[in-house]
Amino acid sequence: MPASTYLSVDESFARLHRAGWSIGETGGATVWVVIGTNGENMIFAEGKTQAEACYRATLQAEVVGMLAKRRDEPGCARHCADCHHAGSRKYPRGKSE
């Protein structure tokens, strides 16, 4: 997969952390490794780049149903919190339905 198709490292880590994962990473000249646990599941992902390894970790978390939505997706807790905080047409000045 071309590098441009991966999520950013920050976005991958943010989605994993919001879903309750504790994540560690290490990298070298030829491989990056991301390891994570959420108390009952463990992920181990490798990639040629940091972004690829992080993205592969998000795919593994998604398979076990433990991946938070992207911030720009409707229904994302962060997205809704931002809407409530800043106000929007749907949630003016922090009011909800």
NORKATA-V851368 format. One line per field, one symbol per residue. ss: DSSP state (H for helix, E for strand, - for the rest). phi: phi as a letter, one per 20 degrees, with the letter a starting at -180 (. if undefined). burial: # if it has 24 or more other ideal C-beta (glycine too) atoms within 12 Angstrom, else .. A space follows every 50 residues. Layout:
ss->???
phi->???
burial->???
This chain:
ss->--HHH---HHHHHHHHHH---EEEEEE----EEEEEE----EEEEEE--H HHHHHHHHHHHHH-------------HHHHHHHHHH-----HHH---
phi->.fgfefffgfffffffffeneeccbbbbfdbdcccbbcoccccbccafcf fffffffffffffemccffffeegnfgfgffffffenbffcflnedf
burial->.....##.#.######.##.#.#.#......#####.#....#.###.## ############...###..............#..............
